[in-house]
Amino acid sequence: MATVGVIGLGYVGLPLAVAFAREGCDVVAVDLDARKIDAIAAGESYVEDVPSETLADVGGRIEASTRYAPLRRADAVLICVPTPLTPNREPDLGPLIDATRALAEVLQRDQLVVLESTSYPGTTREHVAPLLEESGLAAGRDFHLAFSPERVDPGRTDFTLRNTPKVIGGLTEASAERAEELYALVCDQIVRVSSPEAAELTKLLENIFRSVNIALVNELAMLTDRMGIDVWEVVEAAATKPYGFMRFEPGPGMGGHCLPVDPFYLSWRAREFDMATEFIELAGKINQQMPYHCVAKVQRTLNDAGLPVKGSRIAVLGVSYKPGVGDVRESPALKIISLLRELGAEIRYHDSHVPALADFGLASVALEQALADADLALIVTAHPDVDYDLLARRARLVVDLRGVTRSSNSASVVRL
Ligand SMILES: NC(=O)c1ccc[n+]([C@@H]2O[C@H](COP(=O)([O-])OP(=O)(O)OC[C@H]3O[C@@H](n4cnc5c(N)ncnc54)[C@H](O)[C@@H]3O)[C@@H](O)[C@H]2O)c1
């Protein structure tokens, strides 16, 4: 049984570490964040997809620390560090370069290294390989190297690491074979592609596909708003077509670590090839516009009721970027709260998954309390634990950005 190393124990790395440990592998896990290491040692999970009981069950097989030295004894090392954008929206490979350099210092002959972090085509070959070769070992000859994108959708239970096909692109045939053997322990189906570049681009295509389709339906929502047509009714009707149409929901914009970030890795790389990736830019532009459109909708709804935004009490329901998770990274709710505050609104929020928004000096309050004297309830993220029918009856005014009040025909409910 393999000893598996995991670098970066976040939303991607921790579930992977646990999956290998559950299959009986010894796991050597590394993260710079000592709080995560302490939590793992205490059997306390900080990732919603990993229950603390599961972590506690396999904890004995996971050796977690802030040090890279224990990775020497791993057969394979999976790199799962963040790949964010710089403030100028360019790829920031800083964490990946730091992690790869630190790994090079402990790299062993015959080890397999797999990059799981999302990045542009060429990252594995042009950045990871040469940095690891500073160890004196040659990629593809003395150690194996592959790219295999993480595809798991946080909060989802029907498709997991086990039953989501795993794409692998090896630097060499032998690297791909070693990676396939490893992932076969935790995934039912492996999809081999011919190179790391093909695997890197596969992940970006998947996310760009979502981003572009969300932008398409969001643009439609802005148009139907002017036309007085219910966008949700149209999407639902179109989705009855048994072929050639895939349903995407309109909403307040895109959030999370992937969709607002990953496509720009490709548009940046494309510039080196004299290409402007216009679909990506346009989708980004439309999706970034959505919070402004939603705030204008709130403003109009208050105006129709004779209220200014300034001084109005607005209860924001759901601040994470999607239902059922507590992740607020890039969440459109944050932009909406900022914009409403700039206009002078008094904000309170309810989100059972997000206890506090420290940057805004806000803490989640009970739903009843949030609604008590609110002028308007704004549904930004529709967590399943809220009774939206009740909300539509109780709140003075409702603006629903997620289409969850469709069964209500109350005049006080306005939808995107
Ligand atoms: N979250 C998702 O749903 C998801 C899905 C698919 C792909 N991805 C990709 O996977 C990668 C990781 O994403 P995530 O959501 O798990 O990020 P995350 O921020 O939750 O976790 C990354 C971890 O890496 C650690 N880290 C940073 N630099 C390090 C270093 N030099 N050495 C050791 N540890 C280091 C951080 O402390 C953090 O705990 C990204 O490239 C992301 O695009 C994420």
The ligand as an SDF file (V2000), in Angstrom:
LIG
                    3D

 44 48  0  0  0  0  0  0  0  0999 V2000
  -12.2180   24.3750   -3.7520 N   0  0  0  0  0  0  0  0  0  0  0  0
  -12.6310   23.7500   -4.8290 C   0  0  0  0  0  0  0  0  0  0  0  0
  -13.8010   23.4430   -4.9380 O   0  0  0  0  0  0  0  0  0  0  0  0
  -11.6880   23.3620   -5.9490 C   0  0  0  0  0  0  0  0  0  0  0  0
  -12.1560   22.4850   -6.9310 C   0  0  0  0  0  0  0  0  0  0  0  0
  -11.3100   22.1150   -7.9590 C   0  0  0  0  0  0  0  0  0  0  0  0
  -10.0190   22.6250   -8.0120 C   0  0  0  0  0  0  0  0  0  0  0  0
   -9.5710   23.4780   -7.0500 N   0  0  0  0  0  0  0  0  0  0  0  0
   -8.1770   23.9500   -7.1390 C   0  0  0  0  0  0  0  0  0  0  0  0
   -7.4070   23.2760   -6.1500 O   0  0  0  0  0  0  0  0  0  0  0  0
   -6.3950   24.1390   -5.6300 C   0  0  0  0  0  0  0  0  0  0  0  0
   -6.5480   24.2690   -4.1330 C   0  0  0  0  0  0  0  0  0  0  0  0
   -7.7960   24.8410   -3.8330 O   0  0  0  0  0  0  0  0  0  0  0  0
   -8.4590   24.7910   -2.3930 P   0  0  0  0  0  0  0  0  0  0  0  0
   -9.8630   25.2770   -2.5730 O   0  0  0  0  0  0  0  0  0  0  0  0
   -8.2210   23.4730   -1.7590 O   0  0  0  0  0  0  0  0  0  0  0  0
   -7.5900   25.9210   -1.6550 O   0  0  0  0  0  0  0  0  0  0  0  0
   -7.5130   26.1990   -0.0830 P   0  0  0  0  0  0  0  0  0  0  0  0
   -7.1180   27.6090    0.0700 O   0  0  0  0  0  0  0  0  0  0  0  0
   -8.7580   25.7000    0.5870 O   0  0  0  0  0  0  0  0  0  0  0  0
   -6.3380   25.2470    0.4230 O   0  0  0  0  0  0  0  0  0  0  0  0
   -5.0250   25.4160    0.0300 C   0  0  0  0  0  0  0  0  0  0  0  0
   -4.1190   25.1070    1.2410 C   0  0  0  0  0  0  0  0  0  0  0  0
   -2.7690   25.2070    0.8120 O   0  0  0  0  0  0  0  0  0  0  0  0
   -2.0160   25.7430    1.8800 C   0  0  0  0  0  0  0  0  0  0  0  0
   -0.7530   26.2740    1.3600 N   0  0  0  0  0  0  0  0  0  0  0  0
   -0.5530   27.4320    0.6750 C   0  0  0  0  0  0  0  0  0  0  0  0
    0.7320   27.5270    0.3290 N   0  0  0  0  0  0  0  0  0  0  0  0
    1.3720   26.4150    0.8010 C   0  0  0  0  0  0  0  0  0  0  0  0
    2.6980   25.9570    0.7470 C   0  0  0  0  0  0  0  0  0  0  0  0
    3.6570   26.6390    0.1360 N   0  0  0  0  0  0  0  0  0  0  0  0
    2.9750   24.7700    1.3670 N   0  0  0  0  0  0  0  0  0  0  0  0
    2.0150   24.0740    1.9860 C   0  0  0  0  0  0  0  0  0  0  0  0
    0.7410   24.4550    2.0570 N   0  0  0  0  0  0  0  0  0  0  0  0
    0.4120   25.6150    1.4630 C   0  0  0  0  0  0  0  0  0  0  0  0
   -2.9240   26.7820    2.4950 C   0  0  0  0  0  0  0  0  0  0  0  0
   -2.5610   27.0620    3.8380 O   0  0  0  0  0  0  0  0  0  0  0  0
   -4.2860   26.0830    2.3930 C   0  0  0  0  0  0  0  0  0  0  0  0
   -4.5930   25.3490    3.5670 O   0  0  0  0  0  0  0  0  0  0  0  0
   -6.5690   25.4620   -6.3930 C   0  0  0  0  0  0  0  0  0  0  0  0
   -5.7370   25.4520   -7.5050 O   0  0  0  0  0  0  0  0  0  0  0  0
   -8.0020   25.4240   -6.8470 C   0  0  0  0  0  0  0  0  0  0  0  0
   -8.2190   26.1980   -8.0090 O   0  0  0  0  0  0  0  0  0  0  0  0
  -10.3830   23.8520   -6.0140 C   0  0  0  0  0  0  0  0  0  0  0  0
  1  2  1  0
  2  3  2  0
  2  4  1  0
  4  5  1  0
  4 44  2  0
  5  6  2  0
  6  7  1  0
  7  8  2  0
  8  9  1  0
  8 44  1  0
  9 10  1  0
  9 42  1  0
 10 11  1  0
 11 12  1  0
 11 40  1  0
 12 13  1  0
 13 14  1  0
 14 15  2  0
 14 16  1  0
 14 17  1  0
 17 18  1  0
 18 19  2  0
 18 20  1  0
 18 21  1  0
 21 22  1  0
 22 23  1  0
 23 24  1  0
 23 38  1  0
 24 25  1  0
 25 26  1  0
 25 36  1  0
 26 27  1  0
 26 35  1  0
 27 28  2  0
 28 29  1  0
 29 30  1  0
 29 35  2  0
 30 31  1  0
 30 32  2  0
 32 33  1  0
 33 34  2  0
 34 35  1  0
 36 37  1  0
 36 38  1  0
 38 39  1  0
 40 41  1  0
 40 42  1  0
 42 43  1  0
M  CHG  2   8   1  16  -1
M  END
$$$$
